[in-house]
Amino acid sequence: MPRVPEEDRCRIGELSKKGYCQRQIRELVSRPLHTVNRTVQAYRYEGRIRDAPRGHTAVGLALAPAHTTPSVQAHLQQTGNKQLAWVPKTADLSIIENHWDRVKVALNRTPMPSATEDELWAAVLAEWQRLASDTSLVKALYESLLSGMSAVAEVNGDMMH
């Protein structure tokens, strides 16, 4: 793919800063949408007006345990994908979300291909109660709130930091 001339890259950046959507910018600079997108992404994520690197993707994964496992992190590193920093937000502080995630993980380990709706709910309730009775887990969830709240406070709750 040919490089986008610096003049066009700067114009794309300026139009983006003025609030034009990428489709409008495409029409104004007579460039393909993927070229406009690459240039805007490079500016947004890396603060530069030049073509974004080709062949690798910047990935923004949530901080859910499924995304932060060593195997996922290793895969991202092996494939050359860059992980974007995830801005801490109040939704990350939900103890219930963390608890539900652990219930899902536990239930996924138990094969139940022919379970009825009632059997599934019974398994969900049993796992919920098992986890709720694990005082070390409950304590760890509450202790994680302090660091989570500190991270959210650091960015003043700004979800677009």
C-alpha positions in Angstrom: 0.0 0.0 0.0 1.3 3.4 -0.8 2.1 5.8 2.0 -0.3 8.7 2.5 1.3 12.1 1.8 2.1 14.1 5.0 -0.2 16.9 3.8 -3.2 14.5 3.6 -2.4 12.9 6.9 -2.3 16.4 8.6 -5.6 17.3 6.9 -7.2 14.1 8.0 -6.0 14.8 11.6 -7.3 18.4 11.5 -10.7 17.4 10.2 -11.0 14.6 12.8 -10.2 17.1 15.6 -12.9 19.4 14.2 -15.4 16.7 14.7 -15.9 15.4 11.2 -16.7 11.6 11.0 -14.4 9.4 9.1 -16.9 9.0 6.2 -17.1 12.8 5.8 -13.3 13.0 5.9 -13.0 10.3 3.2 -15.1 12.4 0.9 -13.2 15.6 1.7 -9.7 14.2 1.1 -10.6 11.6 -1.6 -9.0 8.7 0.2 -10.3 5.2 1.0 -12.1 4.9 4.3 -9.5 2.4 5.6 -6.7 4.9 5.0 -8.6 7.6 6.9 -9.3 5.1 9.7 -5.6 4.1 10.0 -4.5 7.7 10.1 -7.1 8.7 12.7 -6.4 5.7 14.8 -2.7 6.4 14.8 -3.3 10.0 15.9 -5.8 9.0 18.6 -3.8 6.2 20.2 -0.2 7.2 19.5 -0.4 11.0 19.2 1.1 11.0 15.7 0.0 12.0 12.3 1.4 9.3 10.1 0.3 5.9 8.9 -0.5 3.4 11.5 1.7 0.3 11.4 0.3 -2.4 9.2 -0.1 -6.0 10.1 -0.7 -5.6 13.8 -3.7 -4.5 15.7 -4.2 -2.4 18.8 -6.5 -4.4 21.1 -8.6 -2.9 23.9 -9.7 -5.7 26.1 -11.7 -5.4 29.2 -10.0 -6.2 32.5 -12.3 -9.3 32.9 -10.3 -12.3 34.1 -10.9 -14.0 30.8 -8.9 -11.3 29.1 -6.1 -11.0 31.6 -5.1 -14.6 31.8 -1.5 -15.4 31.1 -2.4 -17.4 28.0 -4.3 -14.5 26.4 -1.5 -12.1 27.3 1.0 -14.5 25.8 -1.0 -14.9 22.6 -1.3 -11.1 22.2 2.5 -10.8 22.6 3.3 -13.7 20.2 1.1 -12.2 17.5 2.5 -8.8 17.9 -0.7 -7.2 18.9 -0.5 -4.1 21.2 -2.9 -4.0 24.1 -4.3 -0.5 24.8 -4.4 0.7 28.4 -7.9 0.2 29.7 -9.2 3.3 31.5 -10.5 2.4 34.9 -14.2 3.2 35.4 -16.8 2.7 38.0 -18.3 -0.3 36.3 -15.0 -2.2 37.0 -15.8 -1.8 40.7 -18.8 -4.1 40.6 -18.3 -6.9 43.1 -21.4 -8.6 41.6 -19.9 -8.6 38.1 -16.8 -10.2 39.5 -18.8 -12.8 41.3 -20.9 -13.6 38.2 -17.8 -14.0 36.2 -16.5 -16.6 38.7 -19.9 -18.4 38.5 -19.7 -18.5 34.7 -16.1 -19.8 34.8 -17.0 -22.6 37.2 -20.2 -23.6 35.3 -18.2 -23.7 32.0 -15.9 -26.3 33.6 -19.0 -28.6 34.3 -20.4 -30.2 31.1 -24.2 -30.0 31.1 -25.2 -30.6 27.5 -28.6 -31.9 28.2 -29.5 -29.9 31.3 -33.0 -28.5 31.7 -33.7 -24.9 32.6 -34.4 -25.9 36.2 -31.2 -28.0 36.4 -29.2 -25.1 35.0 -30.6 -22.6 37.5 -30.0 -25.1 40.3 -26.3 -25.3 39.2 -26.1 -21.5 39.1 -27.6 -21.1 42.6 -25.3 -23.9 44.0 -22.2 -22.3 42.5 -23.3 -18.8 43.7 -23.8 -20.0 47.2 -20.5 -22.0 47.2 -18.6 -18.9 46.1 -20.5 -16.7 48.6 -19.5 -19.0 51.4 -15.8 -18.7 50.5 -14.9 -16.0 53.0 -11.4 -15.5 51.5 -12.9 -14.8 48.1 -15.4 -12.3 49.5 -12.7 -10.6 51.5 -10.5 -10.4 48.4 -13.3 -8.9 46.3 -13.9 -6.2 48.9 -10.2 -5.5 49.3 -9.9 -5.0 45.6 -12.3 -2.1 45.8 -9.7 0.2 47.4 -7.2 0.0 44.5 -10.1 0.1 42.0 -11.5 3.3 43.5 -8.0 4.8 43.6 -7.5 4.1 39.9 -10.9 5.6 39.0 -10.2 8.7 41.2 -6.8 9.1 39.5 -8.6 9.8 36.2 -11.4 11.8 37.9 -13.9 9.2 36.7 -13.1 10.3 33.1 -14.0 7.3 30.9 -12.3 8.9 27.8 -9.0 9.6 29.6 
